[in-house]
Amino acid sequence: MNTTTMTVSRRLAALGLAALALVGLPAHAQSTDAEVMKIDKPQQKITLKHGEIKNLDMPPMTMVFRVQDAGMLDAVKVGDKVKFDADKVGGQYTVLKLAPAK
């Protein structure tokens, strides 16, 4: 890699981290295990009985989350075991990634 390419790469990496900070997305989120308790598609919300969410300093509990993308709710049903990433976005606890557990 030449000097110009390295400089551009570093700037892009810095911009990526800055963009994450601006929109409130975690650069370090870890997936959490959960069970789907309720799905509310019209409100774009999901109720999860989840384990500890380390990046939110949250103990295990059952709570309602907003989902970042309503399409996530089509991939799961009540009773499914899932893995998810969440963070506080715009003042609301929000699921950023959601997938059936393997």
N, C-alpha and C positions, 0 to 999 in steps of 0.2 A: 504494500500500500504506500502511495506517495504522501507527502505532507499535506497536500490539498485535500485528498480523499480522507485522510485521518481527521483533519480540521472539520470538514463537512460532516463526517460521521459523529464526531463529538458534539457538534452543534445540534444535529438532529436528535441525538440521545438526550441532550439537555432540554430541547423543546418538548420531547415526548414526556419527560418527567414533569416539566412545567405544566403541560396540558393536563396531565393526571391530577396535579395539585389544584388546578383551576376548576375542574369539574368534580373534584372530591372523590376520585377513584383511587383505590389503594394500589400502591406499587408493590405491595407485599402480602396481599390477601392469601389466606390458607383455606383450603376447602374444609367444610364442617359437615359431619354426618347428621342426618335428620330424618324424620318421618313426616310425610304430608298428612296433615290433619283436616284441612279444609282448603278449597280453591274457590276464589271469587273472581271469575273472569271479567265481569262488567267493571269492577273496581280495580282490576289489575293487582290483586292481593292474594297472598298465600299464607296459610297458617302452618308453621313448622314446629314440631317438637324436636329441638336441636341440642347438640352438645355445646361445649364451650366454644365461643367465637373469640379467639385470641386477639385479633386486630381491633375488636370493639370492646375488649376487656369485659365480656359478657358471660355470665355463668350459664350452664344448661337450663333451659326453660322452654315453654311453649309460648309462641308469640306470632303476631301478624306482621308480615313484611310486604312492602310494595315490591313489585318486580320491575326491573329496568325495561324488559321487553315482554309484552303480553304473550308473544309466541311461546315463551318458556312454559306457560301453563298448559299448552297442548301436549307437551312431552311427558306429563306426569298425571297421576290420579291419586285420590285419597287412599292412604295405606301404603303408598310406595315409599321405599327407602331411597333417599337421595343424598347427593353431595352438593353443597352450594357454597358460594362466596358471597359475602355481604359487606356492606359498608354504609355509613351515614352519608346520604347524598341529598342535598337541598333540605337538610334538617330531618329527613325521614330514613329509617332503616330500610335499605333496599337490597334485594337479591340481584347480584350482577351476573352470576352464572348459576345454572341449575341443571343437574343431570342425574338420571337414575344411578344408584350405587351399583357397583359391580361386585 
